[in-house]
Each structure stands twice: as structure tokens, then as C-alpha cells.
């Protein structure tokens, strides 16, 4: 096996003109555990559908540029979505992003028929239909019968809103959004309630103390546990936020847990010095209605910013942990290691050259899906040759107790990120026989 590394290649097709020509961008290496192919195809070769597809492609490119920390694409003169070699990439999701406006579909690229023929029998093939506001019904009616059960994404203002959904369909972004709202009750309660409702409606797992802490529960313990299991802390910078000791504590815990932080700064609000300006969303007076409440468009903008930060943070955090683990093993002389398409590191141990241990790193406290993904690894089941490394594994709480119970039931060890060196010590110990 070869050493693990950020070697995934992301192929993106997008239309360049009304003549039906496509450009193929090859992004790589990227910090993802597996490659992917994304084909952005308008339902017709001209008109609004073409323009919307091009806007979405440019927005997707900007996102990959940020995630890849400066990576630039190589332009390929390939045959487009239908005949691309990306179809043959092992373990590569193939996502067709079909951008339309309700007009009848002209399958000029051949992509619609290709995906329609494969989507039922090959789990790698996915379709994301995208359309402007108020065109969902027409878009569904225009789809082939075999694709009409696919949920259509209807953007509110711009096609760029589809970027997170596209990357989620390619298994590059997580669709498990977890947010903690920190605020001062005296002047932030209404804004917190509005954002809680909007984020929850859009599929976020949101913690708001007024809603999620039951009577009689220990507030400090519950807040500490909830923060450990969230990915982003959203703090509302209202005029009185600086008077809240709770907000200061929550920011400190978020910093020590290396959560993503987004400050939503309201007019006349107090800027918290621990939050950098690049992690601050400015609410303008025009974003508030006559009653001082956030307008629907302002709420939508904040939700989009949170989703963007959330996804980037998860990708980079997982990449950092993967590199830390791989580099530690290399330093200890373990060169026979490989990252599989599901993000599990398969390692040949020093104690038995025939034994493979599989390790999964998680950017936040482990959950059921992390253990389930180990089923795709090379390590034998029902023996202590599998493990999950995740932050917060040493904290107390009901969730961690459940994960430790699961760990024992399936014989997959659970380690904290601070125990990476301990894991390496076991793997290089010639007297060891199991990863525990």
C-alpha cells in the first residue's frame, strides 16, 4: 500500500457556449478521501438554463478553490459528461446537476439518458435537479419518468445556493449540519428564535438553550456536551452581548474544541475581540424590518454563510487529523498505509505483516455513522483491529457513553485525537496483538 494523502481528483464538466460544448476542469490533489465527477448540464443549450448552469459552475469553482487552499484546475479537452474517463474512477460518485427552468429537456449532451439508464443499478450515479423560484412543478414534469422521484432544489436568489447540495450529493460535504447559537437574552432572544426556526427548517441540528435544555438539567454540563457535538458556534453580536458571561464561556469552549465560529453583527452591536473580522457577518439596517426583526432574505443569507463555514470547517478539520495520524505513523516507521475511498486508513502493523488495522478519523465526536463506515475497511470484523479517532472522546456525557457502549459491542476502539501517539505506539509494538 502507499502512504495516505490528499490525492483525490474532482472532475467538473460545465457548458461554455450555446453550441453544446463543455469544459472539463480537473481539480487535484484535493483534501477529500475519494474522487468525484460532477457534470453541470443545462436542460437546453441556450437561454436562461445555460446562463444559470454557468453561474453555478463558477460558484462551485470558487468553493473548490477555497477548500483546496489555492488549488487550481487543469483544463482537459475531453469529450464532456457522456464519455469522460471519470465514469471509470473507482469509488467515484458521478453527479449530474441538471439545471433547468421548466422548459422541455433537450438531451443534447446525452448525459440525461446515460444517468437515467444507470441510476437504478449503480449507487455511484446521482442526479440533482436545480431550478429558479416557482419552477419546481414544471421542472419535475420535464424530467424523464425514471428521475421524477428526485427532489428538485429551487434556489431563492441565485444558482450558487445549490453548491452545498451538489457537493453533498458527491459525498464531499456533510449534510449533517450542527450549529450552536450563542446570544444575550435581553436583546438577542428574538433574533435567536428567528434563526433557530430558519436553520431548523433548512435541516440544521440547532442548539438553543431556551428550547434544548430541559427543566432540572445542569446548564454548564449540557452546554459543554452540546458544544462538543456541534461544528459551528454562531454568536449574535447585539449591543448587550458583551455583558454576558455565558457567551464568553461558550466562545472559550468553542476555541478549545476548535469549532468554526461565525459572529452575526447587528447594527450598534458589540464586536467581540476574540472573533476575527473574516468570521463576521454584517447585518445592515436594511436587513431589519420596521419591527427590528431580520427580513427573510437576511435570514437566508445568514443560513447560507453558516452552511458554507460548516462544510469548509469539517473538510479541513478531517484533513488535518488524517495528516496528523498518517505523519505520526510514518515517523514511527509505518509506511504501509492507504486511505480508502470512505476515508478509513488501512495500516499494516509491525506486529503481524498479515494483519491490517483500519482507523477512521472524525472531525467531531464520534457517532454511529463513523463506526458504520468501518465496515468498508480491510480490517477483519469482530476483532480489535478497527478504531475511530475523534475529538471529545474523553469527555463525559450520555452521547459519549453510548459511543463507548457501541465500541465494545462491535470491537472497534474509540480514541481521542490527543491519543494519536498512543495508537501509533500500539501499531509499532511487536508484542501487541490488537488495537486497544
VEXLOLUM-252199 format. One record per residue (C-alpha): z, x, y; residue in three letters. Coordinates in nm, 2 decimals. Each point is the difference from the previous one (the first is absolute). Layout:
REM residues N
pt up = Z; east = X; north = Y; code = ALA
...
REM end
This chain:
REM residues 436
pt up = 0.00; east = 0.00; north = 0.00; code = UNK
pt up = -0.05; east = 0.11; north = 0.36; code = UNK
pt up = 0.27; east = -0.01; north = 0.27; code = UNK
pt up = 0.05; east = -0.32; north = 0.19; code = UNK
pt up = -0.15; east = -0.04; north = 0.34; code = UNK
pt up = -0.14; east = -0.23; north = 0.26; code = UNK
pt up = -0.35; east = 0.00; north = -0.16; code = UNK
pt up = -0.10; east = -0.36; north = 0.03; code = UNK
pt up = -0.34; east = -0.08; north = 0.14; code = UNK
pt up = -0.05; east = -0.32; north = 0.19; code = UNK
pt up = -0.37; east = -0.12; north = 0.02; code = UNK
pt up = -0.08; east = -0.25; north = 0.27; code = UNK
pt up = -0.34; east = -0.17; north = 0.04; code = UNK
pt up = -0.09; east = -0.19; north = 0.32; code = UNK
pt up = -0.32; east = -0.14; north = 0.15; code = UNK
pt up = -0.16; east = 0.19; north = 0.28; code = UNK
pt up = -0.30; east = -0.22; north = 0.11; code = UNK
pt up = -0.18; east = -0.33; north = -0.05; code = UNK
pt up = -0.24; east = 0.17; north = -0.24; code = UNK
pt up = 0.26; east = -0.01; north = -0.28; code = UNK
pt up = 0.08; east = 0.37; north = 0.01; code = UNK
pt up = 0.36; east = 0.12; north = -0.09; code = UNK
pt up = 0.19; east = 0.31; north = 0.08; code = UNK
pt up = 0.23; east = 0.15; north = -0.26; code = UNK
pt up = 0.31; east = 0.18; north = 0.12; code = UNK
pt up = 0.19; east = 0.22; north = -0.24; code = UNK
pt up = 0.36; east = 0.05; north = 0.11; code = UNK
pt up = 0.19; east = 0.27; north = -0.18; code = UNK
pt up = 0.23; east = 0.15; north = -0.11; code = UNK
pt up = 0.23; east = -0.28; north = 0.10; code = UNK
pt up = 0.37; east = -0.05; north = -0.07; code = UNK
pt up = -0.05; east = -0.28; north = -0.25; code = UNK
pt up = 0.06; east = 0.02; north = -0.38; code = UNK
pt up = -0.34; east = -0.13; north = -0.10; code = UNK
pt up = -0.35; east = -0.03; north = 0.15; code = UNK
pt up = -0.15; east = -0.33; north = 0.12; code = UNK
pt up = -0.34; east = -0.14; north = 0.11; code = UNK
pt up = -0.01; east = -0.25; north = 0.29; code = UNK
pt up = -0.34; east = -0.17; north = 0.07; code = UNK
pt up = -0.01; east = -0.20; north = 0.33; code = UNK
pt up = -0.29; east = -0.23; north = -0.02; code = UNK
pt up = -0.11; east = -0.27; north = 0.25; code = UNK
pt up = -0.12; east = -0.33; north = -0.15; code = UNK
pt up = -0.32; east = 0.04; north = 0.20; code = UNK
pt up = -0.17; east = 0.32; north = 0.12; code = UNK
pt up = 0.00; east = -0.10; north = 0.37; code = UNK
pt up = 0.20; east = -0.20; north = 0.26; code = UNK
pt up = 0.38; east = -0.05; north = 0.03; code = UNK
pt up = 0.07; east = 0.08; north = -0.37; code = UNK
pt up = -0.16; east = 0.35; north = 0.04; code = UNK
pt up = 0.19; east = 0.07; north = 0.32; code = UNK
pt up = 0.33; east = -0.11; north = -0.15; code = UNK
pt up = -0.06; east = 0.21; north = -0.31; code = UNK
pt up = -0.07; east = 0.31; north = 0.22; code = UNK
pt up = 0.32; east = -0.07; north = 0.21; code = UNK
pt up = 0.21; east = -0.02; north = -0.32; code = UNK
pt up = -0.15; east = 0.32; north = -0.13; code = UNK
pt up = 0.08; east = 0.19; north = 0.32; code = UNK
pt up = 0.36; east = -0.14; north = -0.01; code = UNK
pt up = 0.03; east = 0.11; north = -0.36; code = UNK
pt up = -0.12; east = 0.34; north = 0.08; code = UNK
pt up = 0.26; east = 0.04; north = 0.28; code = UNK
pt up = 0.27; east = -0.10; north = -0.25; code = UNK
pt up = -0.11; east = 0.25; north = -0.26; code = UNK
pt up = -0.02; east = 0.27; north = 0.27; code = UNK
pt up = 0.37; east = -0.06; north = 0.09; code = UNK
pt up = 0.11; east = -0.02; north = -0.36; code = UNK
pt up = -0.19; east = 0.31; north = -0.10; code = UNK
pt up = 0.15; east = 0.20; north = 0.29; code = UNK
pt up = -0.33; east = 0.11; north = 0.15; code = UNK
pt up = -0.23; east = -0.04; north = -0.30; code = UNK
pt up = -0.36; east = -0.07; north = 0.09; code = UNK
pt up = -0.26; east = -0.16; north = -0.22; code = UNK
pt up = -0.30; east = 0.16; north = -0.16; code = UNK
pt up = -0.31; east = -0.22; north = 0.04; code = UNK
pt up = -0.19; east = -0.05; north = -0.32; code = UNK
pt up = -0.36; east = -0.11; north = -0.02; code = UNK
pt up = 0.07; east = -0.21; north = -0.31; code = UNK
pt up = -0.16; east = -0.33; north = -0.11; code = UNK
pt up = 0.27; east = -0.23; north = 0.15; code = UNK
pt up = 0.24; east = -0.23; north = -0.17; code = UNK
pt up = -0.21; east = -0.10; north = -0.29; code = UNK
pt up = -0.08; east = 0.34; north = -0.15; code = UNK
pt up = 0.28; east = 0.22; north = 0.13; code = UNK
pt up = 0.16; east = 0.25; north = -0.24; code = UNK
pt up = 0.33; east = -0.14; north = 0.12; code = UNK
pt up = -0.05; east = -0.27; north = -0.27; code = UNK
pt up = 0.06; east = 0.28; north = -0.26; code = UNK
pt up = 0.31; east = 0.15; north = 0.15; code = UNK
pt up = 0.27; east = -0.03; north = -0.26; code = UNK
pt up = 0.30; east = -0.22; north = 0.11; code = UNK
pt up = -0.18; east = -0.08; north = 0.32; code = UNK
pt up = 0.04; east = -0.36; north = 0.14; code = UNK
pt up = -0.34; east = -0.12; north = 0.13; code = UNK
pt up = 0.06; east = -0.24; north = 0.29; code = UNK
pt up = -0.28; east = -0.22; north = 0.15; code = UNK
pt up = 0.09; east = -0.11; north = 0.35; code = UNK
pt up = -0.23; east = -0.29; north = 0.07; code = UNK
pt up = -0.02; east = -0.07; north = 0.38; code = UNK
pt up = -0.16; east = -0.33; north = 0.09; code = UNK
pt up = 0.00; east = -0.28; north = 0.25; code = UNK
pt up = -0.07; east = -0.29; north = -0.23; code = UNK
pt up = -0.37; east = 0.04; north = 0.00; code = UNK
pt up = -0.18; east = 0.00; north = -0.35; code = UNK
pt up = 0.04; east = 0.34; north = -0.17; code = UNK
pt up = -0.31; east = 0.22; north = -0.02; code = UNK
pt up = 0.08; east = 0.25; north = -0.27; code = UNK
pt up = -0.23; east = 0.27; north = 0.14; code = UNK
pt up = 0.21; east = 0.29; north = -0.13; code = UNK
pt up = 0.04; east = -0.14; north = -0.35; code = UNK
pt up = 0.38; east = 0.05; north = 0.03; code = UNK
pt up = 0.10; east = -0.37; north = -0.03; code = UNK
pt up = -0.18; east = -0.05; north = -0.33; code = UNK
pt up = 0.14; east = 0.33; north = -0.13; code = UNK
pt up = 0.36; east = -0.08; north = 0.08; code = UNK
pt up = -0.04; east = -0.36; north = -0.12; code = UNK
pt up = -0.12; east = 0.13; north = -0.34; code = UNK
pt up = 0.28; east = 0.25; north = -0.05; code = UNK
pt up = 0.31; east = -0.15; north = 0.17; code = UNK
pt up = 0.10; east = -0.22; north = -0.30; code = UNK
pt up = -0.02; east = 0.28; north = -0.25; code = UNK
pt up = 0.10; east = 0.31; north = 0.19; code = UNK
pt up = 0.33; east = 0.01; north = 0.19; code = UNK
pt up = -0.12; east = 0.28; north = 0.22; code = UNK
pt up = -0.23; east = -0.24; north = 0.19; code = UNK
pt up = 0.15; east = -0.21; north = 0.28; code = UNK
pt up = -0.16; east = -0.21; north = 0.28; code = UNK
pt up = 0.15; east = -0.06; north = 0.35; code = UNK
pt up = -0.19; east = -0.26; north = 0.19; code = UNK
pt up = 0.05; east = 0.03; north = 0.38; code = UNK
pt up = -0.10; east = -0.24; north = 0.28; code = UNK
pt up = 0.07; east = -0.10; north = 0.36; code = UNK
pt up = 0.24; east = -0.28; north = 0.10; code = UNK
pt up = -0.08; east = -0.35; north = -0.12; code = UNK
pt up = -0.27; east = 0.11; north = -0.24; code = UNK
pt up = 0.21; east = 0.02; north = -0.32; code = UNK
pt up = -0.14; east = -0.32; north = -0.15; code = UNK
pt up = -0.36; east = 0.09; north = 0.07; code = UNK
pt up = 0.06; east = 0.35; north = -0.14; code = UNK
pt up = 0.14; east = -0.13; north = -0.32; code = UNK
pt up = -0.30; east = -0.24; north = -0.04; code = UNK
pt up = -0.24; east = 0.29; north = 0.05; code = UNK
pt up = 0.16; east = 0.21; north = -0.27; code = UNK
pt up = -0.15; east = 0.01; north = -0.36; code = UNK
pt up = 0.18; east = -0.24; north = -0.23; code = UNK
pt up = 0.17; east = 0.28; north = -0.18; code = UNK
pt up = 0.16; east = 0.14; north = 0.32; code = UNK
pt up = 0.11; east = -0.33; north = 0.16; code = UNK
pt up = 0.36; east = 0.04; north = -0.13; code = UNK
pt up = 0.05; east = 0.31; north = 0.21; code = UNK
pt up = 0.22; east = -0.05; north = 0.31; code = UNK
pt up = -0.20; east = 0.05; north = 0.32; code = UNK
pt up = 0.16; east = 0.20; north = 0.28; code = UNK
pt up = -0.06; east = -0.17; north = 0.33; code = UNK
pt up = 0.07; east = 0.24; north = 0.29; code = UNK
pt up = 0.15; east = -0.12; north = 0.33; code = UNK
pt up = -0.15; east = 0.23; north = 0.26; code = UNK
pt up = -0.19; east = 0.28; north = -0.17; code = UNK
pt up = -0.13; east = 0.12; north = -0.34; code = UNK
pt up = 0.24; east = 0.30; north = 0.02; code = UNK
pt up = 0.27; east = -0.24; north = -0.11; code = UNK
pt up = -0.14; east = 0.02; north = -0.35; code = UNK
pt up = 0.06; east = 0.37; north = -0.04; code = UNK
pt up = 0.34; east = -0.02; north = -0.17; code = UNK
pt up = -0.13; east = -0.27; north = -0.24; code = UNK
pt up = -0.30; east = 0.22; north = -0.09; code = UNK
pt up = 0.22; east = 0.31; north = -0.07; code = UNK
pt up = 0.25; east = -0.22; north = -0.19; code = UNK
pt up = -0.29; east = -0.13; north = -0.22; code = UNK
pt up = -0.09; east = 0.36; north = -0.08; code = UNK
pt up = 0.36; east = 0.07; north = -0.10; code = UNK
pt up = 0.03; east = 0.25; north = 0.28; code = UNK
pt up = 0.25; east = -0.20; north = 0.22; code = UNK
pt up = 0.30; east = -0.19; north = -0.13; code = UNK
pt up = 0.00; east = -0.37; north = 0.05; code = UNK
pt up = 0.38; east = 0.00; north = -0.03; code = UNK
pt up = 0.10; east = 0.01; north = 0.37; code = UNK
pt up = 0.37; east = 0.04; north = 0.07; code = UNK
pt up = 0.14; east = -0.02; north = 0.36; code = UNK
pt up = 0.35; east = 0.01; north = 0.15; code = UNK
pt up = 0.03; east = -0.15; north = 0.35; code = UNK
pt up = 0.27; east = 0.16; north = 0.22; code = UNK
pt up = 0.09; east = -0.18; north = 0.33; code = UNK
pt up = 0.27; east = -0.10; north = 0.24; code = UNK
pt up = 0.09; east = -0.36; north = -0.05; code = UNK
pt up = 0.08; east = -0.09; north = 0.36; code = UNK
pt up = -0.36; east = 0.05; north = 0.12; code = UNK
pt up = -0.20; east = 0.07; north = -0.31; code = UNK
pt up = 0.08; east = -0.29; north = -0.23; code = UNK
pt up = -0.30; east = -0.22; north = 0.09; code = UNK
pt up = -0.25; east = 0.29; north = -0.03; code = UNK
pt up = 0.16; east = 0.11; north = -0.33; code = UNK
pt up = -0.03; east = -0.36; north = -0.14; code = UNK
pt up = -0.36; east = -0.03; north = 0.11; code = UNK
pt up = -0.10; east = 0.34; north = -0.15; code = UNK
pt up = 0.19; east = -0.08; north = -0.32; code = UNK
pt up = -0.19; east = -0.33; north = -0.04; code = UNK
pt up = -0.34; east = 0.16; north = 0.07; code = UNK
pt up = 0.06; east = 0.31; north = -0.22; code = UNK
pt up = 0.13; east = -0.22; north = -0.29; code = UNK
pt up = -0.30; east = -0.23; north = 0.03; code = UNK
pt up = -0.23; east = 0.31; north = -0.03; code = UNK
pt up = 0.16; east = 0.11; north = -0.32; code = UNK
pt up = 0.27; east = 0.25; north = 0.12; code = UNK
pt up = 0.34; east = 0.03; north = -0.16; code = UNK
pt up = 0.21; east = -0.01; north = 0.32; code = UNK
pt up = 0.37; east = 0.06; north = 0.05; code = UNK
pt up = 0.16; east = -0.19; north = 0.29; code = UNK
pt up = 0.38; east = 0.01; north = 0.00; code = UNK
pt up = 0.04; east = -0.37; north = 0.10; code = UNK
pt up = -0.22; east = -0.11; north = -0.29; code = UNK
pt up = 0.06; east = 0.25; north = -0.28; code = UNK
pt up = 0.38; east = 0.08; north = 0.01; code = UNK
pt up = 0.21; east = -0.27; north = -0.18; code = UNK
pt up = 0.34; east = -0.12; north = 0.10; code = UNK
pt up = 0.27; east = 0.24; north = -0.11; code = UNK
pt up = -0.23; east = 0.29; north = -0.07; code = UNK
pt up = 0.09; east = 0.35; north = 0.13; code = UNK
pt up = -0.23; east = 0.05; north = 0.30; code = UNK
pt up = 0.00; east = 0.38; north = 0.00; code = UNK
pt up = -0.07; east = 0.02; north = -0.38; code = UNK
pt up = -0.27; east = -0.26; north = 0.01; code = UNK
pt up = -0.18; east = 0.16; north = 0.30; code = UNK
pt up = 0.01; east = 0.35; north = -0.17; code = UNK
pt up = -0.14; east = -0.14; north = -0.32; code = UNK
pt up = -0.27; east = -0.20; north = 0.18; code = UNK
pt up = -0.11; east = 0.29; north = 0.21; code = UNK
pt up = -0.03; east = 0.22; north = -0.31; code = UNK
pt up = -0.25; east = -0.25; north = -0.15; code = UNK
pt up = -0.21; east = -0.05; north = 0.31; code = UNK
pt up = -0.29; east = 0.21; north = 0.12; code = UNK
pt up = 0.00; east = -0.07; north = 0.37; code = UNK
pt up = 0.28; east = -0.06; north = 0.26; code = UNK
pt up = -0.13; east = -0.21; north = 0.29; code = UNK
pt up = 0.24; east = 0.02; north = 0.29; code = UNK
pt up = -0.03; east = -0.24; north = 0.29; code = UNK
pt up = 0.05; east = 0.18; north = 0.33; code = UNK
pt up = 0.14; east = -0.27; north = 0.22; code = UNK
pt up = 0.20; east = 0.06; north = 0.32; code = UNK
pt up = 0.34; east = -0.01; north = -0.19; code = UNK
pt up = -0.10; east = 0.18; north = -0.32; code = UNK
pt up = 0.17; east = 0.32; north = 0.12; code = UNK
pt up = 0.34; east = -0.18; north = -0.01; code = UNK
pt up = -0.03; east = -0.07; north = -0.38; code = UNK
pt up = 0.19; east = 0.24; north = -0.22; code = UNK
pt up = -0.16; east = -0.16; north = -0.30; code = UNK
pt up = -0.35; east = 0.09; north = 0.12; code = UNK
pt up = 0.11; east = 0.36; north = 0.04; code = UNK
pt up = 0.14; east = 0.01; north = -0.35; code = UNK
pt up = -0.31; east = -0.16; north = -0.15; code = UNK
pt up = -0.23; east = 0.26; north = 0.17; code = UNK
pt up = 0.22; east = 0.28; north = -0.13; code = UNK
pt up = -0.02; east = -0.13; north = -0.35; code = UNK
pt up = -0.38; east = -0.05; north = 0.03; code = UNK
pt up = -0.04; east = 0.36; north = 0.12; code = UNK
pt up = 0.21; east = 0.15; north = -0.28; code = UNK
pt up = -0.20; east = -0.22; north = -0.25; code = UNK
pt up = -0.33; east = 0.11; north = 0.17; code = UNK
pt up = -0.12; east = -0.35; north = 0.06; code = UNK
pt up = -0.29; east = -0.08; north = 0.22; code = UNK
pt up = 0.13; east = -0.12; north = 0.34; code = UNK
pt up = -0.18; east = -0.23; north = 0.25; code = UNK
pt up = 0.16; east = -0.09; north = 0.33; code = UNK
pt up = -0.13; east = -0.32; north = 0.16; code = UNK
pt up = 0.07; east = 0.05; north = 0.37; code = UNK
pt up = 0.04; east = -0.32; north = 0.21; code = UNK
pt up = -0.04; east = -0.01; north = 0.39; code = UNK
pt up = 0.32; east = 0.15; north = 0.16; code = UNK
pt up = 0.11; east = 0.11; north = -0.34; code = UNK
pt up = 0.22; east = 0.30; north = -0.07; code = UNK
pt up = -0.19; east = 0.29; north = -0.16; code = UNK
pt up = 0.19; east = 0.15; north = -0.28; code = UNK
pt up = -0.02; east = 0.38; north = 0.03; code = UNK
pt up = -0.01; east = 0.06; north = -0.38; code = UNK
pt up = -0.34; east = -0.18; north = -0.03; code = UNK
pt up = -0.31; east = 0.19; north = 0.11; code = UNK
pt up = -0.26; east = -0.17; north = 0.21; code = UNK
pt up = -0.26; east = 0.03; north = -0.27; code = UNK
pt up = 0.22; east = -0.24; north = -0.20; code = UNK
pt up = 0.03; east = -0.25; north = 0.28; code = UNK
pt up = -0.19; east = -0.33; north = 0.04; code = UNK
pt up = -0.01; east = -0.11; north = 0.37; code = UNK
pt up = 0.04; east = -0.38; north = 0.06; code = UNK
pt up = -0.16; east = -0.09; north = 0.33; code = UNK
pt up = 0.11; east = -0.29; north = 0.22; code = UNK
pt up = -0.32; east = -0.18; north = -0.09; code = UNK
pt up = 0.11; east = 0.01; north = -0.37; code = UNK
pt up = 0.28; east = -0.24; north = 0.09; code = UNK
pt up = -0.04; east = -0.37; north = 0.07; code = UNK
pt up = 0.17; east = -0.20; north = 0.28; code = UNK
pt up = 0.32; east = -0.03; north = -0.22; code = UNK
pt up = 0.02; east = 0.38; north = -0.06; code = UNK
pt up = -0.12; east = -0.03; north = -0.36; code = UNK
pt up = -0.26; east = 0.22; north = -0.16; code = UNK
pt up = -0.34; east = -0.15; north = 0.00; code = UNK
pt up = -0.18; east = -0.05; north = -0.34; code = UNK
pt up = -0.24; east = 0.28; north = 0.08; code = UNK
pt up = 0.28; east = 0.24; north = 0.09; code = UNK
pt up = 0.18; east = -0.08; north = -0.32; code = UNK
pt up = -0.32; east = 0.07; north = -0.19; code = UNK
pt up = -0.05; east = 0.34; north = 0.17; code = UNK
pt up = 0.36; east = 0.10; north = -0.10; code = UNK
pt up = -0.05; east = -0.11; north = -0.36; code = UNK
pt up = -0.32; east = 0.21; north = -0.02; code = UNK
pt up = 0.17; east = 0.30; north = 0.15; code = UNK
pt up = 0.29; east = -0.03; north = -0.26; code = UNK
pt up = -0.25; east = -0.03; north = -0.29; code = UNK
pt up = -0.19; east = 0.30; north = 0.12; code = UNK
pt up = 0.32; east = 0.22; north = 0.04; code = UNK
pt up = 0.14; east = -0.13; north = -0.33; code = UNK
pt up = -0.31; east = 0.10; north = -0.21; code = UNK
pt up = -0.04; east = 0.34; north = 0.17; code = UNK
pt up = 0.37; east = 0.08; north = -0.06; code = UNK
pt up = -0.01; east = -0.09; north = -0.37; code = UNK
pt up = -0.31; east = 0.21; north = -0.07; code = UNK
pt up = 0.13; east = 0.31; north = 0.18; code = UNK
pt up = 0.35; east = -0.04; north = -0.14; code = UNK
pt up = -0.13; east = -0.02; north = -0.36; code = UNK
pt up = -0.23; east = 0.30; north = 0.06; code = UNK
pt up = 0.29; east = 0.21; north = 0.14; code = UNK
pt up = 0.21; east = -0.08; north = -0.31; code = UNK
pt up = -0.29; east = 0.07; north = -0.24; code = UNK
pt up = -0.07; east = 0.34; north = 0.16; code = UNK
pt up = 0.37; east = 0.09; north = 0.01; code = UNK
pt up = 0.04; east = -0.08; north = -0.37; code = UNK
pt up = -0.33; east = 0.18; north = -0.10; code = UNK
pt up = 0.08; east = 0.31; north = 0.21; code = UNK
pt up = 0.35; east = 0.02; north = -0.14; code = UNK
pt up = -0.14; east = 0.00; north = -0.35; code = UNK
pt up = -0.26; east = 0.26; north = 0.09; code = UNK
pt up = 0.27; east = 0.22; north = 0.15; code = UNK
pt up = 0.19; east = -0.02; north = -0.33; code = UNK
pt up = -0.31; east = 0.10; north = -0.20; code = UNK
pt up = -0.12; east = -0.35; north = -0.12; code = UNK
pt up = -0.37; east = 0.01; north = 0.06; code = UNK
pt up = -0.11; east = -0.25; north = -0.26; code = UNK
pt up = 0.03; east = -0.33; north = 0.21; code = UNK
pt up = -0.24; east = -0.27; north = 0.10; code = UNK
pt up = 0.02; east = -0.31; north = 0.22; code = UNK
pt up = -0.15; east = -0.30; north = -0.17; code = UNK
pt up = -0.18; east = -0.29; north = 0.17; code = UNK
pt up = 0.32; east = -0.21; north = 0.03; code = UNK
pt up = 0.19; east = 0.28; north = 0.18; code = UNK
pt up = 0.20; east = 0.12; north = -0.30; code = UNK
pt up = 0.04; east = 0.38; north = -0.04; code = UNK
pt up = -0.05; east = 0.10; north = -0.36; code = UNK
pt up = 0.17; east = 0.33; north = -0.08; code = UNK
pt up = -0.01; east = 0.23; north = -0.31; code = UNK
pt up = 0.36; east = 0.12; north = -0.04; code = UNK
pt up = 0.12; east = 0.35; north = -0.07; code = UNK
pt up = 0.22; east = -0.12; north = -0.29; code = UNK
pt up = -0.29; east = -0.14; north = -0.20; code = UNK
pt up = -0.37; east = 0.07; north = 0.07; code = UNK
pt up = -0.08; east = -0.32; north = -0.19; code = UNK
pt up = 0.23; east = -0.21; north = 0.22; code = UNK
pt up = -0.12; east = -0.17; north = 0.31; code = UNK
pt up = 0.24; east = -0.14; north = 0.26; code = UNK
pt up = -0.12; east = -0.25; north = 0.25; code = UNK
pt up = 0.16; east = -0.03; north = 0.34; code = UNK
pt up = -0.06; east = -0.26; north = 0.27; code = UNK
pt up = 0.10; east = 0.04; north = 0.36; code = UNK
pt up = 0.07; east = -0.30; north = 0.22; code = UNK
pt up = 0.02; east = 0.02; north = 0.39; code = UNK
pt up = 0.29; east = -0.25; north = 0.00; code = UNK
pt up = 0.27; east = -0.10; north = -0.25; code = UNK
pt up = -0.14; east = -0.07; north = -0.35; code = UNK
pt up = -0.08; east = -0.35; north = -0.11; code = UNK
pt up = -0.15; east = -0.16; north = -0.31; code = UNK
pt up = -0.36; east = 0.09; north = 0.08; code = UNK
pt up = 0.08; east = 0.37; north = 0.01; code = UNK
pt up = 0.13; east = -0.01; north = -0.36; code = UNK
pt up = -0.28; east = -0.22; north = -0.11; code = UNK
pt up = -0.26; east = 0.25; north = 0.13; code = UNK
pt up = 0.14; east = 0.26; north = -0.24; code = UNK
pt up = -0.16; east = -0.19; north = -0.28; code = UNK
pt up = -0.33; east = 0.15; north = 0.10; code = UNK
pt up = 0.13; east = 0.36; north = -0.03; code = UNK
pt up = -0.04; east = 0.24; north = -0.29; code = UNK
pt up = 0.37; east = 0.02; north = -0.09; code = UNK
pt up = 0.11; east = -0.17; north = -0.32; code = UNK
pt up = 0.19; east = -0.32; north = 0.05; code = UNK
pt up = 0.35; east = -0.06; north = -0.13; code = UNK
pt up = 0.11; east = 0.36; north = 0.06; code = UNK
pt up = 0.14; east = 0.17; north = 0.31; code = UNK
pt up = -0.33; east = 0.16; north = 0.10; code = UNK
pt up = -0.07; east = -0.22; north = 0.30; code = UNK
pt up = 0.17; east = -0.02; north = 0.34; code = UNK
pt up = -0.02; east = -0.15; north = 0.35; code = UNK
pt up = 0.10; east = 0.20; north = 0.31; code = UNK
pt up = 0.08; east = -0.21; north = 0.30; code = UNK
pt up = 0.22; east = 0.02; north = 0.32; code = UNK
pt up = 0.32; east = -0.19; north = 0.00; code = UNK
pt up = 0.06; east = 0.02; north = -0.37; code = UNK
pt up = 0.36; east = 0.12; north = 0.05; code = UNK
pt up = 0.10; east = -0.29; north = 0.22; code = UNK
pt up = 0.21; east = -0.29; north = -0.12; code = UNK
pt up = -0.11; east = -0.36; north = 0.00; code = UNK
pt up = -0.12; east = -0.28; north = -0.22; code = UNK
pt up = -0.36; east = 0.11; north = 0.01; code = UNK
pt up = 0.07; east = 0.35; north = -0.11; code = UNK
pt up = 0.23; east = -0.12; north = -0.27; code = UNK
pt up = -0.29; east = -0.21; north = -0.14; code = UNK
pt up = -0.24; east = 0.30; north = 0.01; code = UNK
pt up = 0.25; east = 0.22; north = -0.18; code = UNK
pt up = 0.04; east = -0.27; north = -0.27; code = UNK
pt up = -0.38; east = -0.01; north = -0.03; code = UNK
pt up = -0.01; east = 0.38; north = -0.02; code = UNK
pt up = 0.23; east = -0.01; north = -0.30; code = UNK
pt up = -0.18; east = -0.28; north = -0.18; code = UNK
pt up = -0.34; east = 0.17; north = 0.01; code = UNK
pt up = 0.12; east = 0.36; north = -0.02; code = UNK
pt up = -0.16; east = 0.10; north = 0.33; code = UNK
pt up = 0.23; east = 0.21; north = 0.22; code = UNK
pt up = 0.07; east = -0.08; north = 0.36; code = UNK
pt up = 0.05; east = 0.30; north = 0.24; code = UNK
pt up = 0.06; east = 0.02; north = 0.37; code = UNK
pt up = -0.25; east = 0.19; north = 0.22; code = UNK
pt up = 0.28; east = 0.26; north = 0.05; code = UNK
pt up = -0.01; east = 0.07; north = -0.37; code = UNK
pt up = -0.35; east = 0.14; north = -0.03; code = UNK
pt up = 0.13; east = 0.34; north = -0.06; code = UNK
pt up = 0.22; east = -0.13; north = -0.28; code = UNK
pt up = -0.30; east = -0.16; north = -0.16; code = UNK
pt up = -0.19; east = 0.33; north = 0.01; code = UNK
pt up = 0.30; east = 0.17; north = -0.16; code = UNK
pt up = -0.01; east = -0.23; north = -0.29; code = UNK
pt up = -0.38; east = 0.04; north = -0.05; code = UNK
pt up = 0.03; east = 0.38; north = -0.01; code = UNK
pt up = 0.31; east = 0.02; north = -0.22; code = UNK
pt up = -0.12; east = 0.11; north = -0.34; code = UNK
pt up = 0.31; east = -0.15; north = -0.16; code = UNK
pt up = -0.07; east = -0.35; north = 0.14; code = UNK
pt up = -0.15; east = -0.28; north = -0.20; code = UNK
pt up = -0.01; east = -0.29; north = 0.24; code = UNK
pt up = -0.03; east = -0.08; north = 0.38; code = UNK
pt up = 0.35; east = -0.13; north = 0.07; code = UNK
REM end
